Amino acid sequence: MDHVQGFWKPTGLTSFDVIRKLKTYIKNVKIGHSGTLDPFAEGVLIICFGKATSQVERLMNLNKTYIGTIQLGETTDTLDTEGKITDSQPIPAISEELINSVLSEFTGDISQIPPMYSALKKNGVPLYKLARKGKVVPREPRKISIYKNRLISNSRDKITFEVECGRGTYIRTLASDISIKLGTVGYLIKLVRTKIGSFDETNSIRVENIPQWISTID
């Protein structure tokens, strides 16, 4: 079985949970994914089987599209719903015009500091393991590419936006940086990866439909 397939990961599961489920049906075949998706998020996860695992690196370079919702006025240590509230700040009056202006600042080639709760390593140790011990270490800014960053909707304390970006972009960090630029703090309360390359919801297999999908392939 040499195959590349998009799957729609639900919230609450890790990317490896999806692979683990697949392995209960597919034996003795190498399986790998091309880019993790946080447990609190849902959306497209590309998984490669057999010899197609050689394509993982290429697939990781495909553009990705996300829709995220930011809760303004509070932030967490993980910058998403998985963490603990670490700061609260007043929310100033924020116009749609101001939001659009800030989003435009976070478009193009920009620098981003990776979050502590990430799989990046410092001296061989994943940052999230250090973060869980309450440690914060310096991280080098990284250049990322954001091709589209547009407002979908907003209220007094929430912003929903769509972003198309290149490899290595942390949407949690982007949400936090946008909030700070707006004069407050914020964290992601919802994140959906709607597209990776040509893979989207229409051609991705729902996790609950894996048994039916397995029966249709060689």
C-alpha positions in Angstrom: 0.0 0.0 0.0 1.7 3.2 -1.3 -0.7 6.0 -0.8 -1.1 9.7 0.2 -4.5 10.6 1.8 -6.0 13.5 3.6 -7.8 12.8 6.9 -10.0 15.2 8.9 -8.8 15.1 12.4 -11.4 16.0 15.0 -10.7 18.0 18.2 -9.5 16.1 21.2 -7.2 13.7 19.2 -3.5 14.1 18.6 -2.1 13.5 15.1 -0.6 10.3 16.3 -4.0 9.1 17.6 -5.2 9.1 14.0 -2.1 7.1 12.9 -2.7 4.7 15.8 -6.3 4.1 14.7 -5.1 3.5 11.1 -2.6 1.0 12.4 -5.4 -1.1 13.9 -6.6 -1.7 10.3 -3.4 -1.6 8.3 -0.6 -4.0 9.4 3.0 -4.1 8.4 2.9 -0.8 6.4 4.9 2.2 7.3 2.7 5.2 8.1 3.7 8.9 8.6 2.1 12.3 8.6 3.3 15.5 7.1 2.8 18.0 9.8 1.1 17.7 13.2 -2.2 19.4 14.2 -2.7 20.4 17.9 -5.2 18.3 19.9 -7.6 21.3 20.4 -7.6 21.9 16.6 -9.4 20.1 13.8 -8.9 19.8 10.1 -6.8 18.3 7.4 -4.0 15.9 8.3 -2.1 14.4 5.4 -0.9 10.8 6.0 1.4 8.8 3.8 1.5 5.0 3.6 4.3 2.7 2.5 6.8 4.1 -0.1 4.7 7.3 -0.2 6.3 8.2 3.2 9.2 9.4 1.1 7.0 12.3 0.1 6.5 13.6 3.6 9.1 16.4 3.3 7.7 17.6 0.0 4.2 17.7 1.4 5.3 19.6 4.5 6.3 22.4 2.2 2.7 22.9 0.8 0.8 26.0 1.8 -1.7 25.6 4.6 -4.9 27.5 5.3 -6.4 28.0 8.7 -9.5 29.6 10.3 -8.9 30.7 13.8 -10.8 32.4 16.6 -9.0 34.6 19.1 -10.3 35.3 22.6 -9.2 38.8 23.5 -8.5 40.0 27.0 -6.9 36.8 28.3 -4.0 34.6 27.4 -2.7 31.1 28.4 0.7 29.5 28.8 0.0 27.4 25.7 -1.6 30.2 23.7 -4.7 28.0 23.2 -7.4 26.3 25.2 -5.1 23.5 26.5 -3.3 25.8 28.8 -3.9 27.8 32.0 -4.8 31.5 32.1 -1.6 33.5 32.8 -2.7 37.1 32.1 -5.8 39.2 31.8 -5.8 42.7 30.3 -8.6 45.2 29.4 -9.8 45.2 25.8 -9.7 48.6 24.2 -12.2 49.8 21.6 -11.1 48.0 18.5 -12.6 49.0 15.1 -12.8 46.7 12.1 -10.5 49.1 10.3 -7.9 48.7 13.0 -8.1 44.9 12.9 -7.7 44.9 9.1 -4.7 47.2 9.4 -3.0 44.9 12.0 -3.7 41.8 9.9 -2.1 43.5 7.0 1.1 44.0 9.1 1.2 40.2 9.6 1.2 39.5 5.9 4.2 38.7 3.7 7.6 37.5 5.0 7.7 38.2 8.8 9.7 37.0 11.8 8.0 34.9 14.4 9.3 33.6 17.8 8.2 29.9 18.2 6.1 29.2 21.3 7.5 27.4 24.3 4.8 24.8 24.0 6.2 23.3 20.7 8.1 20.3 19.6 11.2 22.4 18.7 14.2 21.3 20.6 16.7 23.2 22.8 19.9 21.2 23.4 18.0 18.1 22.3 15.1 18.6 24.6 11.6 19.5 23.2 10.6 23.0 24.3 7.2 21.7 25.6 9.0 19.5 28.1 10.9 22.5 29.4 7.7 24.6 29.5 5.9 21.9 31.5 8.6 22.4 34.2 8.0 26.1 34.2 11.1 26.9 32.2 11.3 29.6 29.6 14.3 29.6 27.3 15.4 32.1 24.6 14.1 31.2 21.1 15.5 32.6 17.9 13.0 34.4 15.6 12.3 32.5 12.4 11.3 33.8 9.1 7.8 32.7 8.0 5.6 33.5 5.0 2.0 34.6 5.3 0.2 34.9 1.9 -3.2 35.8 3.1 -4.5 37.1 6.4 -8.1 38.4 6.4 -10.8 39.1 8.9 -13.9 37.0 8.8 -15.8 38.4 11.8 -15.3 40.3 15.0 -17.1 41.2 18.2 -16.0 43.2 21.3 -13.8 40.3 22.6 -13.4 37.8 19.7 -11.8 37.9 16.3 -12.2 35.2 13.6 -9.7 35.3 10.8 -8.4 33.2 7.9 -4.7 32.8 7.2 -2.8 31.1 4.3 0.8 30.5 5.3 4.0 28.6 4.5 5.8 26.0 6.5 6.8 26.6 10.1 4.0 29.1 11.0 2.5 28.9 14.5 -1.0 30.2 14.3 -1.1 30.3 18.2 1.8 32.7 18.2 0.3 34.7 15.3 -3.0 35.1 17.3 -1.0 36.2 20.4 1.0 38.7 18.4 -2.1 40.1 16.7 -3.7 40.6 20.1 -0.7 42.4 21.5 -0.6 44.7 18.5 -4.3 45.5 19.1 -3.4 46.7 22.6 -4.4 43.6 24.7 -3.6 39.9 25.0 -5.4 36.9 23.4 -5.3 33.2 22.7 -6.8 30.8 20.2 -10.1 29.2 21.3 -10.7 27.5 18.0 -8.5 26.5 15.1 -9.5 24.6 11.9 -6.9 23.7 9.2 -9.1 23.9 6.2 -6.6 23.1 3.5 -3.1 21.7 2.8 -2.2 22.1 -0.9 -5.1 20.5 -2.8 -6.3 18.5 0.3 -9.4 20.0 2.0 -12.5 18.8 3.8 -14.1 17.5 0.5 -11.4 15.0 -0.2 -10.3 14.1 3.4 -11.6 11.0 5.2 -13.4 11.5 8.5 -11.8 9.4 11.3 -15.1 7.7 12.0 -15.2 6.6 8.3 -11.7 5.0 8.3 -13.2 1.4 8.3 -15.3 2.1 5.2 -12.3 3.8 3.5 -10.0 0.9 4.2 -12.5 -1.5 2.5 -12.2 0.6 -0.7 -8.4 0.5 -1.1 -5.9 -2.2 -2.0 
